[in-house]
Amino acid sequence: MPASLSQTNYIRHLNAFFAQVRKDTRLHANHVSLYMALFQVWKQHHFRKSFPILREEVIRLCRIGSLNTYTRCLKDLNSYGYILYQQGRLTSPGIVAILPLPGSSDNDTTQLQLFDTQKSIEVCKKINPSSCKNDTPSCRKIDTGTDRKNATGK
């Protein structure tokens, strides 16, 4: 097993990325799709520090239809600090390194805030006001209807 594999926590990294997506208004659907495609290629290369990418393969994975959009999003992810990208030459592939994100490593104790707590409280109150008697996260419960008896009374 490569040394870098043991240092990469797949789930923590994805959670950290989506926490960043929530906060970073510069990121749009094509950026997220491209990052997910690059993440998949990174996984196939056993989470090495840097890995080669083939444009056609990545475009096929991320489903970006325009070469210009793909190139712009790749450069954006590089300039925003999510990846390091080195453009390939005519006959060689580009090289990518996925950069660590806050909260993505086991040593990072940064709390990942995936959900906006205040917004969650407001949505909860709109959906079912009687279930939101207290505004603390541990006291919130959204009634999903799964506890209700079915029509036969069982």
Secondary structure per residue as TSV (DSSP state, phi and psi in degrees):
chain	resnum	aa	ss	phi	psi
A	1	M	-	360.0	128.2
A	2	P	-	-61.8	148.6
A	3	A	H	-59.1	-37.7
A	4	S	H	-69.4	-23.8
A	5	L	H	-63.1	-42.8
A	6	S	H	-67.6	-20.6
A	7	Q	H	-90.8	-9.1
A	8	T	-	-103.7	119.2
A	9	N	-	-100.1	105.7
A	10	Y	H	-51.0	-52.5
A	11	I	H	-68.1	-44.5
A	12	R	H	-61.3	-39.9
A	13	H	H	-65.1	-45.5
A	14	L	H	-63.6	-41.7
A	15	N	H	-62.1	-41.6
A	16	A	H	-64.1	-39.8
A	17	F	H	-63.4	-46.5
A	18	F	H	-69.5	-26.5
A	19	A	H	-65.1	-39.4
A	20	Q	H	-67.0	-40.7
A	21	V	H	-58.4	-40.4
A	22	R	H	-62.6	-36.1
A	23	K	H	-90.4	-32.1
A	24	D	-	-91.0	101.3
A	25	T	T	-72.1	-9.4
A	26	R	T	-73.8	-22.8
A	27	L	-	-82.2	132.4
A	28	H	-	-121.7	-179.1
A	29	A	H	-55.7	-41.2
A	30	N	H	-66.3	-34.8
A	31	H	H	-64.6	-45.4
A	32	V	H	-64.5	-44.6
A	33	S	H	-62.0	-43.4
A	34	L	H	-65.9	-43.0
A	35	Y	H	-61.1	-42.3
A	36	M	H	-63.6	-39.0
A	37	A	H	-64.9	-43.7
A	38	L	H	-64.2	-38.0
A	39	F	H	-62.4	-41.4
A	40	Q	H	-62.7	-43.0
A	41	V	H	-65.9	-39.5
A	42	W	H	-59.5	-43.9
A	43	K	H	-61.8	-41.5
A	44	Q	H	-62.8	-26.8
A	45	H	T	-95.4	19.8
A	46	H	T	58.1	38.1
A	47	F	T	57.3	36.6
A	48	R	-	-64.5	158.2
A	49	K	S	-57.5	-43.8
A	50	S	S	-136.2	155.5
A	51	F	E	-152.1	153.4
A	52	P	E	-79.9	148.2
A	53	I	E	-126.1	140.2
A	54	L	-	-102.3	121.0
A	55	R	H	-50.1	-46.7
A	56	E	H	-62.1	-40.4
A	57	E	H	-65.9	-45.4
A	58	V	H	-67.5	-42.1
A	59	I	H	-61.5	-39.6
A	60	R	H	-64.4	-40.0
A	61	L	H	-70.2	-42.0
A	62	C	H	-87.5	-13.2
A	63	R	T	63.4	29.1
A	64	I	-	-82.3	126.1
A	65	G	-	-84.9	-17.0
A	66	S	-	-115.1	132.1
A	67	L	H	-62.6	-37.3
A	68	N	H	-63.2	-42.7
A	69	T	H	-65.0	-43.8
A	70	Y	H	-57.4	-49.1
A	71	T	H	-63.9	-43.5
A	72	R	H	-61.6	-46.2
A	73	C	H	-65.7	-38.1
A	74	L	H	-62.2	-45.2
A	75	K	H	-66.6	-37.4
A	76	D	H	-62.2	-49.0
A	77	L	H	-59.4	-35.0
A	78	N	H	-67.5	-49.3
A	79	S	H	-71.2	-26.3
A	80	Y	T	-80.6	-9.3
A	81	G	T	90.5	18.8
A	82	Y	S	-90.1	-30.6
A	83	I	E	-140.4	164.5
A	84	L	E	-112.4	127.7
A	85	Y	E	-123.3	129.4
A	86	Q	E	-118.8	115.2
A	87	Q	-	-63.4	139.2
A	88	G	-	-82.2	167.6
A	89	R	-	-88.0	-176.7
A	90	L	S	-54.3	-42.1
A	91	T	S	-105.0	-1.9
A	92	S	S	-119.4	149.8
A	93	P	-	-75.4	163.1
A	94	G	E	-72.6	161.9
A	95	I	E	-119.1	134.7
A	96	V	E	-126.5	144.3
A	97	A	E	-126.7	126.2
A	98	I	E	-84.2	125.2
A	99	L	-	-85.2	147.7
A	100	P	-	-63.4	145.8
A	101	L	-	-112.4	154.1
A	102	P	T	-56.5	126.7
A	103	G	T	89.0	3.1
A	104	S	-	-91.0	-16.6
A	105	S	S	-106.4	158.3
A	106	D	T	-64.6	-26.4
A	107	N	T	-81.2	-17.0
A	108	D	-	-84.1	120.4
A	109	T	-	-97.5	13.1
A	110	T	-	-60.4	128.8
A	111	Q	-	-74.8	125.3
A	112	L	-	-83.3	120.7
A	113	Q	-	-102.8	90.5
A	114	L	-	-79.1	-27.0
A	115	F	S	-124.9	141.4
A	116	D	-	-78.0	108.2
A	117	T	H	-59.5	-45.4
A	118	Q	H	-63.2	-42.2
A	119	K	H	-64.5	-38.6
A	120	S	H	-61.8	-40.3
A	121	I	H	-63.6	-44.4
A	122	E	H	-63.3	-42.2
A	123	V	H	-64.6	-43.0
A	124	C	H	-58.3	-45.2
A	125	K	H	-64.0	-34.4
A	126	K	H	-71.5	-39.8
A	127	I	H	-72.0	-47.7
A	128	N	-	-150.0	84.8
A	129	P	G	-57.5	-34.0
A	130	S	G	-70.4	-21.3
A	131	S	G	-84.4	-9.0
A	132	C	-	-111.2	65.4
A	133	K	S	-77.2	-27.7
A	134	N	S	-126.6	141.2
A	135	D	-	-87.6	11.4
A	136	T	S	-86.5	143.3
A	137	P	G	-55.9	-36.0
A	138	S	G	-72.1	-17.2
A	139	C	G	-99.3	-1.6
A	140	R	-	-87.6	138.3
A	141	K	-	-146.9	129.1
A	142	I	-	-98.0	127.1
A	143	D	-	-74.5	112.8
A	144	T	-	-95.1	-5.3
A	145	G	S	84.3	2.6
A	146	T	T	-77.0	-17.9
A	147	D	T	-86.7	-12.1
A	148	R	S	-71.0	149.1
A	149	K	-	-72.0	150.2
A	150	N	-	-76.7	178.3
A	151	A	T	-60.6	-23.6
A	152	T	T	-84.6	-6.4
A	153	G	-	87.3	9.8
A	154	K	-	-85.6	360.0
